[in-house]
């Protein structure tokens, strides 16, 4: 069977496949619930975004590691009490540029 024949067979098959309304309703409710939960978490984290230290301290070690790997290209520290230095990945590095803190 050539590709056009296969395509026609799939089109014909799809005419007979119907998802029952109660399944569509359940899927809609499930997806909506998941989005609502995700938005609630997003709102929590965005509320903390102004205080990165508080946000960082609110997550567990595994999430801290993921954040460090996602945001920082490298972290340099020294044995002295000098502060550590970081080099952020793009686009996060723009958050630390003074020009990004002013409105156009």
N, C-alpha and C positions, 0 to 999 in steps of 0.2 A: 504494500500500500504506500503510495506516495504521500509526501507531507500534506498536500491539500486534502487528500482523503482522510488522513488522520485528524487534521484540523476540523473537517466537517463532522467526523464522528464525535469528537469532543464537544463541538457546538450542539450536536443533536442530543448527546448525553446530558449536557447542562440544562436542556429544556425540561428534563424529568427530575432534576434534583431540586428539592425545595426544603428549606430549613423551616421547621414548624415555628409558628409565632411565639409559643411559650419558650422555645430555645432562644429566639432573638431577644425576647424580653429579659430572660435570665442573663444572657451575654451583655446586654445593655446595662443592666443593674450591676453586674460584676465589674465591667470596665469603668463605669461611673464611680463605683465605690473605690476602685484602685486609684483613679485619678484624684478623687477627693482626699484619700489618704496621702498620696504623693504631694498634692498641693499643701496639705497641712504641714507636712515635714518641710517642704520648701519654704513656706512662710515662717516656720520656726527658725530655720537656718538663715534665712535672709534677715530676720530680726536680729540675729546674733552677728551678722556679717560686719557690722560696724565695730564689733569687738572681737577681732580674730582670736585673741588669746582665750577669751571665754568660750568661743566656739571650739577651739582646739582642745581645751581642757574638758569639754563636754562629751567628747567622743572617745571610744576605746582605742587601745594600742594598735589594733589591726587597721582601723580607719585612719589613725594618725600616720601610719606607715604609707598607706595608699595616698593620703593627702601630700605627704612629703615627696613621694615619687611623682605625683601628678603635677605639683606646683613648682618644685625646686629641681633645677638642673644639677646644682651642687650646693652642698652646705659645708662651709669651712669653719673649723673651730681650732682653738689653740689651748694649750695647757694653762695659759695665764687667764686671769679674769676678764680678758678682753671679750667684747661681744662677738658672737659668731656672725659670719657673713654668708649670705645666700645669693645665688644667681637663679632667678626664676625663669621658667619656660614661658614662651609666648603662648597665649595672649596675657597671661597673668602679670608679666613684667610691666605692662603698661599701667597697671593699677598703682604702681609705685612711682610713676612719673608725675611731677608737679602739674604739668599741663593737662593731665587727665582729671585733675581735681577741680578744674574750672569749667564753667558752662560756656558754650560757644557764643 
